Amino acid sequence: MPSPSPPFSAPPPPAPPPFPGRAPAWRRWVRQERLPPCSVRRALSSFLDITAPPGPRFLGILAALARDGRDRERLQRLSQDARAYEEWKWFRCPTLLEVLQEFRSVPLPAALLLCELPLLQPRYYSVSSAPEPGSARVDLTVAVVTYRSENGQGPVHYGVCSTWLAQLQPGDTVPAFIRG
């Protein structure tokens, strides 16, 4: 006697986009050492650089995810044509948000961000006052960086660390180290 069929069956899951060779890290579970255990929000606000222009490799991944043919073709060109990429990057200097606004058909899995975005790099500043012995206080003089891309006609961009430092309140803690 044949086994009874289930009362309903779900359609098969959609096929993942084609990637040559082994699936990228963001498409499979792997041990992650580059970030401490934290929420996606904390990773994006404290550890990952969402302001740096995405590199050609990242744009190639976005091309594979693009749902619109024009977005896919443009992203593929930027990921493969070094000259086109450099012109685009230096003129637009796009943040991750601006790339997603330009290529609206690209869905962006959180795992991709966690695995592929560059880590924030330390910023080096000179101390502008000599600390008292045993004091936890240091004074810095920092200029807040702001500029417009696209020959001054594009969106305003802000310095990552200088803008963050400017919004701190007295008593806030700043993660820092002294470079010897």
C-alpha positions in Angstrom: 0.0 0.0 0.0 1.5 3.4 -1.0 2.2 5.9 1.8 -0.3 8.6 2.1 0.7 11.9 0.6 1.0 14.9 2.8 -2.1 17.2 2.9 0.0 20.0 1.3 3.4 20.5 -0.1 5.5 23.6 -0.2 7.2 24.7 -3.4 10.9 24.1 -3.6 13.1 27.0 -2.3 14.4 29.3 -5.0 17.7 28.5 -6.4 20.6 30.6 -5.1 22.3 32.9 -7.6 25.1 31.2 -9.5 28.6 31.6 -8.0 31.6 29.9 -9.5 33.2 27.3 -7.2 32.4 27.2 -3.5 29.5 29.3 -2.2 30.7 32.6 -0.6 30.9 32.7 3.2 27.8 34.8 3.5 25.8 32.0 1.8 26.9 29.2 4.3 27.4 29.0 8.0 31.1 29.4 9.0 32.8 30.2 12.2 33.2 34.0 12.4 36.3 35.4 14.1 36.4 39.0 12.7 33.5 40.4 14.8 32.8 39.9 18.5 29.4 38.4 19.3 27.0 41.3 18.8 23.7 42.4 17.1 23.7 43.4 13.5 23.0 46.9 14.6 26.1 47.0 16.8 28.2 45.5 14.0 27.1 48.2 11.6 27.4 51.0 14.1 30.7 50.0 15.8 32.8 47.6 13.7 32.0 47.7 10.0 32.7 50.6 7.6 29.4 51.5 5.8 30.8 54.7 4.5 33.7 53.4 2.3 33.0 52.9 -1.4 32.4 49.2 -2.0 35.2 47.5 -3.9 34.9 45.6 -7.2 34.6 42.2 -5.5 31.6 43.5 -3.4 30.0 45.0 -6.5 30.4 41.7 -8.3 28.5 40.0 -5.5 25.8 42.7 -5.8 25.6 42.1 -9.5 24.9 38.4 -8.9 22.0 39.4 -6.6 20.5 42.2 -8.8 17.0 41.5 -10.0 17.0 44.1 -12.7 19.1 43.4 -15.8 20.3 47.0 -16.1 21.5 47.0 -12.5 23.2 43.6 -13.0 25.0 44.8 -16.2 26.2 48.1 -14.7 27.4 46.3 -11.5 29.2 43.7 -13.5 30.9 46.4 -15.6 32.0 48.3 -12.4 33.3 45.0 -10.9 35.3 44.0 -14.0 36.4 47.2 -15.6 39.0 48.9 -13.4 38.9 52.2 -15.2 35.1 52.5 -15.0 35.2 51.5 -11.4 37.9 54.1 -10.5 36.0 56.9 -12.3 32.7 55.9 -10.6 34.4 55.7 -7.2 36.3 59.0 -7.4 33.4 61.0 -8.8 30.6 59.5 -6.6 32.6 58.3 -3.6 29.5 56.3 -2.7 28.6 55.0 0.7 26.8 51.7 1.0 23.5 53.5 1.3 24.1 55.5 -1.9 25.0 52.3 -3.8 21.7 50.7 -2.7 19.9 53.8 -3.8 21.6 53.7 -7.2 21.0 49.9 -7.6 17.5 49.5 -6.1 16.9 46.0 -7.4 19.6 44.5 -5.2 18.4 42.7 -2.1 21.0 42.8 0.6 21.2 39.9 3.1 22.5 40.9 6.5 24.9 37.9 6.4 26.5 39.5 3.3 27.1 42.8 5.2 28.6 41.0 8.2 31.0 38.9 6.0 31.9 41.4 3.2 31.9 45.0 4.6 35.4 46.2 5.5 36.2 46.6 9.2 36.5 50.2 10.6 40.1 51.1 10.8 41.7 52.9 13.7 41.9 56.7 13.4 45.1 58.3 14.7 44.9 61.7 16.5 47.5 63.8 18.3 46.8 64.6 21.9 46.5 68.3 22.4 47.0 68.4 26.1 49.4 66.6 28.4 47.4 64.2 30.6 47.9 64.4 34.4 49.7 61.4 35.8 47.1 58.7 36.5 44.3 60.6 34.8 41.9 58.9 32.4 41.3 62.3 30.6 42.9 63.3 27.3 42.0 66.3 25.2 42.0 66.1 21.4 41.6 68.8 18.8 39.6 67.3 15.9 38.3 68.9 12.8 34.9 67.5 11.7 35.3 66.3 8.1 32.5 67.1 5.7 32.6 67.3 1.9 30.3 66.9 -1.2 31.1 64.3 -3.9 30.3 64.7 -7.6 32.2 68.0 -8.1 30.4 69.6 -5.1 27.0 68.7 -6.4 26.5 65.3 -4.7 25.4 64.3 -1.3 27.2 65.6 1.8 29.6 63.0 3.2 30.9 63.1 6.8 34.1 61.8 8.4 33.4 58.6 10.2 35.3 59.2 13.4 35.3 63.0 13.5 31.5 63.1 13.2 31.1 60.4 15.8 33.4 62.3 18.2 31.5 65.5 17.6 28.2 64.0 18.7 29.5 62.6 22.0 28.3 64.1 25.3 30.5 64.9 28.4 31.1 61.7 30.3 30.8 59.4 27.2 33.5 56.7 26.9 35.7 56.6 23.8 37.4 53.3 22.9 41.0 54.3 22.4 44.6 53.2 22.7 48.0 54.9 22.8 50.3 54.2 19.9 53.9 54.0 21.0 
